[in-house]
Amino acid sequence: MLLLLAGLASAAEIPFERYELPNGLQVVLVEDHSLPQVVVDMWYQVGSGNEAAGRSGFAHLFEHLMFMGTFRLPGSGIDQLMEANGGWNNAWTMEDATNYYDVGPPQLLPTLLWIEADRMQQLGQAMTQEKLDLQREVVKNERRQSYEDEPYAVGELEVPSLMYPKGHPYDHTVIGSHEDLTAASVDDVKQFFASWYVPNNASLVVAGDFDPAAVKLVIAGYFGVIPKQALPERPHPEAVVASQKARVTVEDDVDYPQINLYFHTPGSFQPGEAEIQLLGSLLGGGESSRLYRDLVIGGLAQDVSADQMPTKYGSLFVISATANDGVSVQQMETAIDAELRKVVATPASAPEMERLHNQFEYGFLDNLQSLQNRAVQLNQYWAYTGSPDYLVKDLARFRDATAEGLRDAAARWLTPEQAGIVVVNPRAEGGK
């Protein structure tokens, strides 16, 4: 294992070239001829945290609308053109960003770049009421399937309002509410596009088997003609610090109660965030973790997890456990609280730290074997740190993490008295 990690670590860099177009579009080229494949990754720095009041879910709705066609590629023309030539695409939305990626054979690269430039240039103008109505219903159904009808997921809908004050960028879910989705108009969509889907709010990573000189000409020709725009003012909220426990209980069609403890933690790539991620592995990362030993092997829970949910303006750390038959929420909460105090009183041992470092580094470097993952990682670095050249620093913050650092992070951010708790109970008999 150590030899394998050493081999991977020796190649822990992503050679790239970066530059900026006159209109503000950030471009990163990653030349890699190991496979006959190319990836185009477009990162727009707009997510649910940029939505206006009463328009929750708008960024995610717009992600869907971006596949509804332009004047040049109407209807499902984007997917048809890619798939007919061996390519595919997808996208995702979070609080801070929306990401679109296209993958295909090298000969498809000019087409992929043209598609992304085409919809940046004119998708907003091509928006219609019919397209909006169609995707509005798709997103509402996604909310039903992913949250309202998915066991235990209804509790996730309660987290933003529990953990963030009203008016904070993260005070609502990425998926949005049915009421806000219904209220969205075509004019709202066009304004959102005109405000955020502009070259000076985007970064483009092209990775794979291509000739950089030729691709630069294509990028300049397709994207260079799109004018930059003045961007709306961005939020700059202070980090939220919970002063006391907060709790909400919901009922769902489940057989056993579940407890979810949320804690405010440092934002993405901020000091202490690496230690919190490693604490997630120490506490809930598999069968050798402390909470698994205490709750699952101890007979209280059928499952337990601990994860960092990183975002720009402060992250959330969540511990989740589902009870065994006959076990109460209070019993699980007491056991979790005891372990959180113990991780401060009894820092990670040397064998535990070795396991944490090895698990993280192997997973991190293994993830970068995918060309698509490398492209997304560079875009993420640019968006959160101001430079795609952050890989070595990113690895170093985890390699340098110590048992004392984990102890201090737990003492500062994971105190039981500051948890936001979401309990999902089985629905009362006769309820709906």
CORBEL-V48446 format. One record per pair of residues at least 6 apart in sequence whose C-alpha atoms are under 8 Angstrom apart, sorted by the first residue. I is the first residue (numbers start at 1). J is the second residue. Records with the same first field share a line. If there is no record, write none. Layout:
I=J / J
This chain:
2=358
5=358 / 361 / 362
8=362 / 365 / 366
9=365
12=365 / 391 / 392
13=391 / 392
14=30 / 374 / 391
15=30 / 31
16=28 / 29 / 30 / 31
17=28 / 29 / 30
18=26 / 27 / 28 / 29
19=26 / 27 / 28
20=26 / 27
21=27 / 220 / 224
22=224
23=199 / 200 / 224 / 226 / 227 / 228
24=199 / 200 / 201 / 228
25=199 / 200 / 201 / 202 / 203 / 204
26=199 / 200 / 202 / 203 / 204
27=203 / 204 / 205 / 206
28=203 / 204 / 205 / 206
29=205 / 206 / 207 / 212
30=205 / 206 / 207 / 208 / 375
31=207 / 208 / 209 / 210 / 211 / 212
32=207 / 208 / 209 / 210
33=208 / 209 / 210
34=209
35=208 / 209
36=105 / 106 / 208 / 209
37=103 / 104 / 105 / 106 / 208 / 209
38=103 / 104 / 105 / 106 / 109 / 206 / 207 / 208 / 209 / 210 / 371
39=101 / 102 / 103 / 104 / 109 / 205 / 206 / 207 / 208 / 371 / 372 / 375
40=101 / 102 / 103 / 109 / 112 / 113 / 204 / 205 / 206 / 207 / 375
41=99 / 100 / 101 / 102 / 204 / 205 / 206 / 372 / 375 / 376 / 379
42=99 / 100 / 101 / 116 / 202 / 203 / 204 / 205
43=97 / 98 / 99 / 100 / 202 / 203 / 204 / 379
44=97 / 98 / 99 / 196 / 197 / 201 / 202 / 203
45=96 / 97 / 98 / 196 / 201 / 202 / 383
46=59 / 95 / 96 / 97 / 98 / 196
47=59 / 60 / 93 / 94 / 95 / 96 / 97 / 98 / 174
48=56 / 57 / 58 / 59 / 60 / 93 / 94 / 95 / 96 / 97 / 169 / 170 / 172 / 173 / 174
49=95 / 96 / 169 / 170
50=95 / 96 / 169 / 234 / 235
51=57 / 58 / 59 / 169
53=167
54=180
55=176 / 180 / 181 / 183 / 184
56=172 / 173 / 174 / 175 / 176 / 177 / 180 / 181
57=173 / 174 / 175 / 176 / 177 / 180 / 181
58=176 / 181 / 184
59=93 / 98 / 174
60=92 / 93 / 94 / 98 / 174 / 175
61=135 / 136 / 139
62=189
63=91 / 92 / 93 / 98
64=135 / 139
65=131 / 132 / 135
66=119 / 123
67=76 / 78 / 79
68=74 / 75 / 76 / 131
69=75 / 76 / 77 / 78 / 119 / 123 / 126
70=118 / 119 / 122 / 123 / 126 / 127
71=122 / 123 / 126
72=118
78=115
79=88 / 89
82=88 / 89 / 104 / 108 / 112
85=104 / 108
86=104 / 105
87=102 / 103 / 104 / 105 / 108
88=102 / 103 / 104
89=100 / 101 / 102 / 103
90=100 / 101 / 102
91=98 / 99 / 100 / 101
92=98 / 99 / 100
93=99 / 174
94=174
95=169 / 170 / 174 / 311
96=311 / 312
102=112
103=372
106=208 / 209 / 210
110=215 / 218
113=218 / 219 / 222
114=222
117=222 / 223
118=222
120=197 / 198 / 199
121=226
124=189 / 190 / 193 / 194
125=190
127=186 / 189 / 190
128=186
129=185 / 186
132=185 / 186
136=181 / 182
139=175
140=178 / 181
143=175
144=150
146=153
147=153 / 154 / 156 / 157
148=154
151=252 / 253 / 254
152=252 / 254 / 258 / 424
154=250 / 252
155=250 / 422 / 423 / 424
157=173
158=248 / 422
159=422
160=170 / 171 / 172 / 173
161=171 / 172
162=246 / 247 / 248 / 420
163=171 / 242 / 262 / 264 / 420
164=170 / 171 / 240
165=171
168=237
169=235 / 237
195=229 / 230 / 231 / 232
196=231 / 232
198=226 / 227 / 228 / 229
199=223 / 226 / 227 / 228 / 229
200=228 / 229
201=231
203=379
204=379
205=375 / 376 / 378 / 379
206=375
207=371 / 372 / 375
208=371
236=313
237=313
238=313
239=313 / 314
240=264 / 314
241=264
242=263 / 264 / 418 / 419
243=417 / 418
244=417 / 418 / 419
245=416 / 417 / 418 / 419 / 420 / 421
246=418 / 419 / 420 / 421
247=420 / 421 / 422 / 423
248=421 / 422 / 423
249=422 / 423 / 424 / 425
250=422 / 423 / 424 / 425
251=424 / 425 / 426 / 427 / 428
252=424 / 425 / 426 / 427
253=426 / 427
254=425 / 426 / 427
255=426
256=322 / 323 / 324 / 325 / 425 / 426
257=322 / 323 / 328 / 329 / 423 / 424 / 425 / 426
258=320 / 321 / 322 / 323 / 329 / 423 / 424 / 425
259=320 / 321 / 322 / 329 / 332 / 333 / 421 / 422 / 423 / 424
260=318 / 319 / 320 / 321 / 421 / 422 / 423
261=318 / 319 / 320 / 419 / 420 / 421 / 422
262=316 / 317 / 318 / 319 / 419 / 420 / 421
263=316 / 317 / 318 / 413 / 414 / 418 / 419 / 420
264=314 / 315 / 316 / 317 / 413
265=273 / 276 / 314 / 315 / 316 / 317 / 413
266=272 / 273 / 314 / 315
267=273 / 310 / 311 / 312 / 313 / 314 / 315
268=310 / 311 / 312 / 313 / 314 / 315 / 384
269=384 / 385 / 394
272=405 / 409
274=397 / 398 / 401
275=398 / 401 / 405 / 406 / 409
276=308 / 317 / 406 / 409 / 410
277=307 / 308
278=356 / 360 / 398 / 406
279=406 / 410
280=305 / 306 / 307 / 308
281=289 / 306 / 307 / 356
282=289 / 290 / 348 / 352 / 356
283=289 / 290 / 291 / 292 / 305 / 306
284=290 / 291 / 292 / 304 / 305 / 306 / 307 / 319
285=305 / 306
286=292 / 305
287=293
290=339
291=304 / 305 / 336 / 339
292=303 / 304 / 305
294=300 / 335
295=301 / 302 / 303 / 304 / 332 / 335
296=302 / 303 / 304
299=324
300=323 / 324 / 327 / 331 / 332
301=321 / 322 / 323 / 324 / 327 / 332
302=321 / 322 / 323 / 324
303=321 / 322 / 323
304=319 / 320 / 321 / 322
305=318 / 319 / 320 / 321
306=317 / 318 / 319 / 320
307=317 / 318 / 319
308=315 / 316 / 317 / 318
309=315 / 316 / 317 / 318
310=316
312=384
321=332
323=329 / 332
329=423
337=416
340=410 / 414 / 415 / 416
341=415 / 416
343=407 / 410
344=407 / 408 / 410 / 411
345=407
347=403 / 404 / 406 / 407
348=403 / 406 / 407
349=403
350=403
353=402 / 403
357=398 / 399
360=398
361=395
367=373
368=374
378=388 / 389
379=388
380=388
381=387 / 388 / 389 / 390
382=388 / 389
